[in-house]
Amino acid sequence: MNSMAASTATSFRVPVSVPSGSAVSLRPCRRRITPQAGHALKILGHAIEYLADELIHQGWPLSADNGQLKAVQLLMALNRQVYYECPIVPTWAERLKALLRR
């Protein structure tokens, strides 16, 4: 079973899309997550985990026409959308620069 999990993990790809107009940087950033967004992320995370576990336990090969796989991808895209809609918290350095510019 482990060999199957290892082989499917390499073929399982989810397209990563970032909302248009978003600034994407390679530095880690924190986001201010509202209680509503946090609740949505929690529910989506549980749904993704449940469907992914079902896919793995069924042992079916992952293919592009698998409805459960499409559902996982859709939930993951919604999860990213909710997360990227949360505002970025400026770093201490950015706050200090803004304060000094005043």
C-alpha positions in Angstrom: 0.0 0.0 0.0 2.9 2.4 0.7 4.3 1.9 -2.7 1.0 2.8 -4.2 0.7 6.0 -2.1 4.2 7.0 -3.1 3.4 6.5 -6.8 0.1 8.4 -6.7 1.6 11.3 -4.7 3.9 12.1 -7.6 1.2 12.1 -10.2 -1.3 14.1 -8.0 -1.0 17.7 -9.2 -3.3 20.5 -8.3 -3.1 23.7 -10.3 -2.2 26.7 -8.1 -4.0 29.8 -9.1 -3.6 33.2 -7.4 -6.4 35.8 -7.8 -5.6 38.4 -10.4 -4.2 41.6 -8.9 -2.6 39.8 -6.0 1.0 40.5 -5.2 2.8 37.2 -4.9 6.2 37.2 -3.1 8.5 34.4 -2.1 8.8 35.7 1.4 6.5 34.3 4.0 3.7 36.6 5.0 1.0 36.6 7.6 -2.6 37.3 6.8 -5.3 38.7 9.0 -7.9 36.0 9.0 -11.4 37.0 10.1 -13.5 34.6 12.2 -15.7 34.0 9.2 -12.8 33.2 6.9 -11.2 31.1 9.7 -14.4 29.1 10.0 -14.6 28.7 6.2 -11.0 27.5 6.0 -11.6 25.0 8.8 -14.7 23.5 7.1 -13.0 23.4 3.7 -9.9 21.8 5.3 -12.0 19.1 6.9 -13.8 18.4 3.6 -10.6 18.2 1.7 -9.1 15.9 4.2 -12.2 13.6 4.2 -12.3 13.3 0.4 -8.5 12.8 0.1 -8.7 10.0 2.7 -11.6 8.4 0.8 -9.5 8.5 -2.4 -6.5 6.9 -0.8 -8.5 4.2 1.0 -10.4 3.3 -2.2 -7.1 2.5 -3.9 -8.4 3.6 -7.3 -5.9 5.1 -9.7 -6.0 8.9 -9.8 -7.2 10.1 -13.2 -8.3 13.4 -14.6 -11.9 12.2 -15.0 -12.3 11.1 -11.3 -15.2 13.0 -9.8 -13.8 12.8 -6.3 -10.4 14.2 -7.4 -12.2 17.1 -9.2 -14.1 17.7 -6.0 -10.9 17.9 -4.0 -9.3 20.2 -6.5 -12.4 22.5 -6.4 -12.4 22.6 -2.6 -8.6 23.3 -2.6 -9.2 26.2 -5.1 -11.9 27.6 -2.8 -9.6 27.3 0.2 -6.9 29.3 -1.6 -9.5 31.9 -2.7 -10.7 32.4 0.9 -7.1 32.6 2.2 -5.9 35.1 -0.5 -8.9 37.3 0.1 -7.6 37.9 3.7 -5.4 41.0 4.0 -1.7 40.7 4.5 -0.4 41.9 7.8 2.6 44.2 7.3 5.9 43.1 8.8 7.5 45.2 11.6 10.0 46.5 9.1 7.2 47.6 6.7 5.4 49.3 9.6 8.6 51.1 10.7 9.3 52.3 7.2 5.8 53.6 6.9 6.1 55.4 10.2 9.4 57.0 9.3 8.0 58.2 5.9 5.4 60.2 7.7 
